[in-house]
Amino acid sequence: MKIKNPLLPPTILLSLCGVLSPLYSLEPLRPDNDDFNIAEPAEDEAGDYIWSDGAYYMAVYQMEKLLDLGWLLQKFRILPKQEAENIDSLDKVPDSTWFTNRHGRKRMNPAELAHGPLKQAPAPGKWTILKGKGIGINPGFLAKDHAGRLLFVKFDPAKYPGLGLNGDLIASKILHAAGYNVPEYYKFWIDPADLVLSPNATIKGKYKVKRPMTQKDLKGIIAKAPKDERGRLLANVSIGLPGKPKGPFNYLGLRKDDPNDTVRHENRRELRGLRVLMSWLNNTDSRRGNSLDMYVESADRSFLRHYLMDFSASFGSGNIHPKEVEEGHEYFFDPGTVSRSLSSAGLWVKPWERPPPVRYPEVGRYEAESFDPKRWRGAYANPAFEKMTRRDAFWGTRIVTAFTDEDIRTIVATGHFSTPGAEDYLARTLIERRDIIGKHWFALKQINPLDEFRVDGTGAQIQLRFRDLAVARSYAENATTRYQYRIGSGKNIVVSTPQIPLHGTLPGDRIRIRTSRDSGGSWGRPISLDLSADGEVKRVIRH
């Protein structure tokens, strides 16, 4: 990487060793090999991080950045933003204990999309309650079914049945198809008579002090749950994950007791690009407390697998009620928005201040009219989201736009909707937000959205073929699209189809491609490719 500013003294340049990192691995897509055998890490029992996350990432972390030389130089564009560190030479994310390429690499069929991460539903019959839910907003408990599996049970408020449940059911399947590790979530009707309190059951009472759980505690929990005409409870049930829980992962830094954890989390593309997916789903609660590391033990090795979890704040859900109008647009405490309002003496009207009313309580406040992919924000600052670059956003957008209308409707149909029109509304809004994301991040001012490069043919017929994702997914017009390419030191040539003749190309020649949407009147950002000696694409560089 070249440092363009000649005013930087050598002492500062030397201090940037930790800021600048290789942009690309020299290897093509392959597994990350981060599942080597490790000693069992200690369990992080700190519990829910909702307040510490908010205080640290909205205040302390923001102050720490001002003391970070690399961040300041990138902020003022003296240096380019640091790119993700766990990408391969084709600018893709290898499979790892964090992420497995699924729908974005090979399309899943409707049955696979609808099934998602599900393996086996909870066993009906008597459930033994082991612990009352002392963490989080929704009431619930930890139980065990007669098959011996752990069940995490929580309830939506009776006023909003299905609100948080649909977030977990649907968002988990979308994120699983995208490639993330997620729990199994089930909609389940529970007969209160089937709930048996273990004599050793506990609950955290006042000041979070653990004490024995009583029948009164149980009645208090289920009294708030939605019920049908038979008195059954509508529950959101997730199955205990395989392995031993070792606490959540952080979106910043490394886990010191995991030797496999070698890439700082804020520099992992699957965590940076997750911002695009969460903006699509409007999941405003992507924080440390909604993740979990599991120590997975097998015959030959044991390692940590990293999960995302608890998606009940997705779509229009604010967990126990519909989202407020500012959620998805502002942080819980947003100095930028506050200062703009003050400087305008209250005359500035936020674009999202006058949204349509909540039409479907099971969906909540979820719409596309005020959605801005670039300005979308969760409740709290997220270090990985803040470090997302255009290349990370392209990666996330490639996954989001891989979901067709049919894919989206298939997954949404697995939710719990009792109001006519609610299911269709959620599907349509997801489709609209997907298209807004595609049009924004695939725009030429952001990046050149060419992908799926391959070399076909032999001899005089050999060609480089590629796919223009903006055209293929209907975000740009094919009729006015042109591609300008240059091979090595040759001249620029313009073509109207996504293929380039390679006959006569010399080893080591770099191919540079620009794209135009106005028949060659203006050109967007370039993309460069290197070919191997045997004619395969070995490197893709998005400028």
N, C-alpha and C positions, 0 to 999 in steps of 0.2 A: 504494500500500500504506500502511495506517495504522499508526503506531507507538502501541501501546496503553499503554505504560508511561510515565507522566508524569514519572518521576524521572530520565529520561535527559537529561543536560545537552546544550545545543546543540553543544558541541564534539564529543561522542561521536556525535551524530546526523549531523554533517557527515562524520565519519570512516566512515560506513556507506555512502557512495556506491558503493563497490565491492562491497558485500555485497548490497544490494537491486537487483534487476533487474526489468524488465518481465516479468510472468507470461505474457503472450500477445502474439504478433504480431497485427497488425491484418489480416493476410491469411489466406485459407483455404489448404488444402493445395495446395502447389505445389513444384516442385523447388527445392532449396536453392541452386542456382547457385554451387557452390563448385568448379567445374571450369574457371575462367578460366585462360588461358595464363600460365604462370609460368616463370622461369628454372630451370634444373636445380639442385636442391638438392645439397648435399654428402652423401656416403654416410656413415652412422654405422656404423663398423666395430668398435664396442666389443665385439661378440660377444654371448655369452649373459649374461643379467642375473640369473641365479638367486640369486646371493649378494648382489649389490648391491641387488636388489629387496627381498630379505628384510631386510637390514640397514637400508635406508633407510625402507621403509614400516612396519616393525615397531618401529623405534626413533626415528630422526631425525624422520620425518614426524609421529609421535605427539607428540613434544616441540614441534615447530613449531606444531601446532594449539593448544597451550596458550598460545601467544603471539599467537594470531589472535583479535582482538576479536570479529569477526563469528561465528566458530565458537563462542566462549564464550557469546555472547548467545543463539545458537540452541540450544546444549547445555542451557542453563538455561531455555529456553522463554520468554525475554524477547522474542525475535524468532522468527517462524516460519522453518522451513527454507527455504533458497533453492530455488526451482523451476528446472527445466531451462530453458536459454535458447534452444534450437533447436526450439521447438514453435510451431505455428501457432495461429490463433484457434480452431480446433476441438479443440485439445489433442492434436494428432497430430504425428508426425515426418515432415517432408518427405523425399522421395528426395534422396540426396546421394552423394558419393564414399565415404561411410561405410556407407550403408544404403539398400536399395531395398525398399519395401513389396511383399511377395509374397503368401504364404499368408494373412496376416492381413487383406489388402485384397480379394484375389480368389482363391478356392480353387484350388489346383493339383490336377490330376487324378493318379491313382495312378502313371501312367507318369512324369509330371514329378517327383513326389516321389521315386520310386525312382532316377531319373536324376540328380537334384540338380544339382551344378555341373559334372558330367562332360561333356567335349567329345570327346576322342579318347584311347583307351588307349595306353600305351607300345607302341612297335613291337617285335615279337618279333625274335629274332636276336641278333647280337653287340652288347654294350654296352661302351662305352669308359669306364673309371673315371678320373675327373679328380682326385678329392680324397677322402681318407678323412674320415669324420665325426669332427670334433674337438670338437663342441659337443653338449651334451645327454647323456642317460643311455643311450639305446639305441645299439648299434653300427650302423654303416651307411656309406654313401659317396655322393658326387655322381657321376653318370654321364651319358653322352649316348647316346641310341639312334641307330640308323642313319638315322633321319629328322632328326637334328640337334637334338632337343629335350632340354632338361635334365631329369634325373630325380633326385629326392631319395629315396634308398633307405635304409630302416632295417628292423631285425629285432626281433621279440619274442624273449624268452628261450625256449630250447627247451622249458623246463618249462611255459611258459604261452603256447603258440601261439594267436594271435588275440586276446590280452588287450588290448594297445594298439592293434592293427590295427582291432578292432571300434570302439574309441573314435573313431579317425579316420574310418573309413568311415561310421559311422552318425551321430555327432554333427555331422560336417561337412554332411551332407544335411539334418539338422534345422535347423541354423543358416542354411544357404543358403535353405531354405524360409521361415524367419523373416524373412530380408532381409539378412543379413550377407554380406560378401565373404569367400570361403573358397577354398582351393586344391582341385584335383582329387586325390582319393585312390583308389588302386586296390589290390586284392589281386592279387598276381602271383607265379606260380611261375617261378623262375629256375634254369636249368641252369648250374651253376658253370663249365662249359666255355665258356659264352657271355660270360663276363666277361673283358675284355681290359684290362690295365693300361696306361694311357698312359705313354709315357716321361717325360712332364712331370708325372705325378701326384705330389701332395704329401699329407702328413698332419702333424698337430701332435703331436709327441712329448712328452717330459718337459718340464715347465714351459711347455707350449703353444708350444714353438719349432717352427716349420715346417721340415720336412725331406722328402727324396724318399720316396715311398711304395714299399714293396717287396712282392714276392709273399708274404713272410712276414706282413706287415701284413694283406694281403687274406685270407690263410688264417686269421689270428687273428679277423678280423671274421666270416667266414662259418662258422667252427667253432661259434659260439654260436647260430647261427640254427636255427629249426625246419626239419626236412627230412621229405619223404615217402619212401615205399619205393623210389623211383627216385633218391633223392639230391638232388632238386630243393629249392631253398630257398623257404620261404614268406616273401615280402617285402611290406612296406608301401611303396608307391611313390606319390609325389606329383609332379605335373608342375610345372616351373618356371612361375612366374606371368608374365603379359605385362608388359613394361616393364623398367625398371632398378631393382633393389633399393636403397632408400635408408635402410635400418635400421628398427627398430621404432618404433611410436608409444608415447607415454607416456600413462598414464591420469590424468595431472595436468599442467595448464598447456597451453601452445601450442607448436607447432613454429615456431621463429622464422624459418626460411628458407622458409616456405610462406605467401605472402600470402593464400591462400584459407582459411587456418586462423584463423578469427576467433572461435570459441567455445571457451572453455577446455574441455579434454577431460572433466574431472570434472563439467562442467555440460551435457554432451551426454546427452540422454535415452536414445539407443540404447546408450550405454555404462553409464549408471546402471541402466536396465531390463534390461541383459544379466545382471545378478545373478540375476534370477528364472529366466531360461533356464538359466544355469549351475547354479543350485541344483537344477533339475529333472534336468539331465544329471549332476549331481554332478561337474562339471568343477572340480577344486580347484586348477588351475594357470593361472588367467586372469591373466596378468601381462604386463609389457612385452615380455619375451623371446619370447612366443608371439603376436606381432603383426608386421606388416611393412607399410611404406609402399613402394609401387611408383610410379616415375615413368613415366607412360603418355604416349607420344608419338604424335600423329596429324598429319594434313596441316595442320590449322588451329590446333591448340593442344596444349599439353602440361601435365600436372597430376599431382598425387599421388592415388592411390587407396589406401584403407586396408583392410588384411586382418586377419582373425583366422586363426590357424593352430595346428597341433599340438594335437590334441584327444585324445591318447592317455591322458591322465589323467582321462578321462570314465568315468561309470558306476562300476564297482568296481575299475577299474585304477589302480594306483599307478605306472604306466609299466612297470616291470620285474617287478612282483609285485602281488598283490591289495592294495587299500588297507588300511592299518591301521585299527583300530576308531575312532580319533579323527578321521580325515580326513573332512571335511565337517561336523564339529562344533566343531573347535578350529583356531586358527591354529597354524602350526609352533611358535611360542612364544606362548602365550596367558596373559598376566598375570592376566586376570580369572578364568579357570578355575583357575589355580594358586592364587590367593589364596583362592578359595572352598574349595578342597580343604584348604588349610592351616588356614583358620579353623574348619573342621569337624573338625579333628584326624583327617582321613582317613575320617570316617564318611559323608561325602556320596558316594553312588554315582551316577555319571553315568548318565543314561538310556541312553546308547549303549555302555556298557561291557560289556554282555552280549548282543551281537548273535548271530543264528544263524550257524552255520558257513558257510564258502564252499562252495556246492553245485556251482557251475559255474566252473571255472578260467578259461574264456573270458570270463566276465562279471565275476568278481571279487567283492569285498564291496560289494554294492549292494542296498539294501532300502528299504522304505517305512515300516516300523514305527516307527523312531526319527526319521524325517524331520520337521523343523520349519522351514518356509519362512522364518520371521522370524529364526531363530537360526542358519541355515546359514552356514558360513564356508568360504572357500578356505584354501589353505596360508598365504597372506600377505594382509595388509590391502591393499585396493584402494581408492584415493581415490574413484573413481566409484561403486563399490558402496556405500561408506560414506555417500555423499551421496544415495542413493536415497530419494525421498519416496514417499508413498502414491500419488501420481499416476503417478510413474515405475513403481511396482510394478503398478499397474492396467494400464498400457501393456504391460508384459512379460507379465502374466497373460492379457491379451486374446489375445496371440500364442500362448502355451503352450496355452491351452484351445481354440484354433482347431484343434488337431490331434485328430482323432477317433481312436477305437480302430483303425479301419481304416487311417487315415493312419499311425499309429505302427507297426502290424504290417507295413505295406507297406515302410516304410523299414528296419525291423529285419531284415526278410527278406533285405536286400542284404548283411548282414554275413557273417562267416566263423565258422560254428559246426559243430563236429564231434560234440559231445556231445548226444544226444537230450534235449530239454527245455530246453536253454540259450536258444534263440531265444525260445521261449514265455515263459520266466521273465523275460527282459529286457523284452519287450514288456509283460507284465503289470505289472512294477514301474514302468515308465515311465507306464503308465496310472494306477496307484495314486498315484504322486507328482504327476502332473498334477492329479488330483482333489483332493489335499491342498492344492496351490497354489491352485486355483480356490476352494475353500471358505474358505481363509484370506484371500486378498487381495480377494475379491469380497464378504466379509462387510460388513454395513452399518457396523460400528464402524470399518472401514478407509476405505471410500469408497462412494459411490452408483454401482453398476455398470451404469448406463444408458448406452446407446450407440446409434449408427446413427440419429441424429435426422434426420427428413425431414418436409417439409410436403406433404400430399396434399389434393386436392380444391379446390373453388372455392366462392365465395359462402358460403351458410349451411352448406355441407358441409365447409368447410376444417378440417383437423385437423393436429395435430402428432403424428406417430407415432414410436415409439422401440422399442428392443429392450433388455429386461432380461437381461443376459448371465448372471446367476446363475440365473435361471429357465430361459432357453433352453438352458443347458449343464448343467442338472440339479443345481445346487448350492443351490437354494432351491425351496420349494413354491409353485406357482402359486396353489393354492386359498386360501392365507392371505396372499398378497401384495396390498398396496394401494399406491396412488400418491396423494399429496396434492400438489396444485398450487395456485399462486397466480399470477395474471397482473397485473402492475403493482401497484397498491395495492388490488386486489380482495380478496375473502375466500378462505379456504382451501376447496378442494373436493376430495373424495376419490373416486377411481374405482378399479375393479378390473381394468381392462385398460390396456395401454400405449399409450394415445392420449388426446389432449386437444383438445377443440373450441376453435378459434381465432376463430370468428365474433365480430366486435365488438372484436377486439384492436386497440389503437391503436399507431401507429408509436412506437418507443421503449419500449414496455412490456417489462419483463423477466419472463421466466417462471421460476419457482422450483419445483423438484420435490423432494419427499422420498419415501422408500420405507419401507414397513413389511412385516415378515415375520410379524406376529402379528395380522393383520386390523385394524390401526390402533391396537393397544395401545401401541406405541412406534414412534418414527420415527428413521431414520438421518440421516446427513449429507446436506445439500442439494446440488443441482446447479442452476446457473442458465444460462439461454440467452437470447441476444439474436437477434432476427430482423432481416433487412435490409428495406429499403423494398419490395423485390419479393417478400417472403415466404419468403426462404431463411434457413436457420440460419446465422448469421455468426459466432457466438461461443458457446463452451461453457466454463463455469467450474466446475470440481470443487472444492468447499469441503472 
